[in-house]
Amino acid sequence: MKNTIMEYIRLVRTIQRAKGEGRTDELLRAAKENAEIQKILMRPRRYETINGAGEIGWGTFLLCMALASYSTVVLPDSMWRWRTGISWLLMLCGCLVMPFCLWASKRYVTQPRVGYVAFSWDKSRWIGMIVGMVVAAGLGVGLVFLMRSETAHLAQSQIPHSGATNPGSMSHTLKIILAGYGPLNALLYLMMNAVSIKEHRWKWLLLIPILLAPLGICYSVPGNFIELSRPVMLLLGLVWSISGVITLCSFLHHYQPPVPEIE
Amino acid sequence: MNEQLRAISELDRVIHEPGRLMIVALLAGVKECDFLFLLNETKLNKGNLSSHLVRLETAGYVEIEKTYRGKVPMTLLRLTRTGRKAFEEYRKGLMAAF
């Protein structure tokens, strides 16, 4: 199936052009009807993000990753045996929370209230998923490559009297990458809420902290990539989670399960 | 211009009715859904929705399956291949008008 959002934009432009050309009402009505159909075709997509579970899932993932990283430095040295375990446990929770949130919210929150809907896995969806995975893997490998010197520097700084002069510094490239978390998350946020953002206009406001928080932290707080990625992930995770919780509350308020009929 | 107006008059009347058009458009965007989902999305009442679905089923455009999810009865609805083709034709006809 074609990209429904792009198709809708194209139809709206056609209507505007038809109005400009002074077309007859009958033809204009046909164009409007087509645009309306396109709108209806987009509506089921709302279902995936209607209750904010995706946002809660992604927010919790970021929070878990931030806390896992914090646990390695915050926990006292006497707990060193537990530190790695706790960190791994938090990372595992982070990885499992997204699929669990999506499954549980669909099964226990969305389906009883707005009904069941399944989407077909057509070619474009598979291609999108594979491209997404390849891009994510590429970014991950690229980041590891760029961070080689950073991690070596950090490892050196943890050895006492190793002569490390400035453990809390970061190259300009890494600063740009870390600040790039903001636009990347903003893009993901917009993609996730593309259809529902019209109903929840307050979500536009959340784009400000998503975009500015990583930028502000990178250029105002001293520290290396790993040190600064902790507050960045924590802040982004909080924003995502808050957005998800508000969406969930709004969903629960607006959609009540149907009352069973008395026979 | 006459060509365009003829294209509008040749539209499939089963789909052209606003209620049914909404049902078919919703079903075209998904693999399958249940009665409650359509009820919520179309804002039609149960009687109207049922009668439209029966009309679409008679035309061979919609497949209705009565099933259970656990102990709860569920009516699954999906567009048949004929239904999808008819909807595509309908949209093409509509596009031809402008």
Interface residues (C-beta under 8 A of the other chain):
Chain A: M1 T4 T14 A18 R23 T24 E26 L27 L28 A30 A31 E33 N34 I37 I40 L41 M42 R43 P44 R45 Y47 V114 G115 Y116 V117 A118 F119 S120 Y255 P258
Chain B: M1 Q4 L5 I8 L21 M22 A25 L26 A28 G29 V30 K31 E32 C33 D34 F35 L36 F37 L38 L39 N40 E41 R69 M74 L76 R91 L94 M95 A97 F98
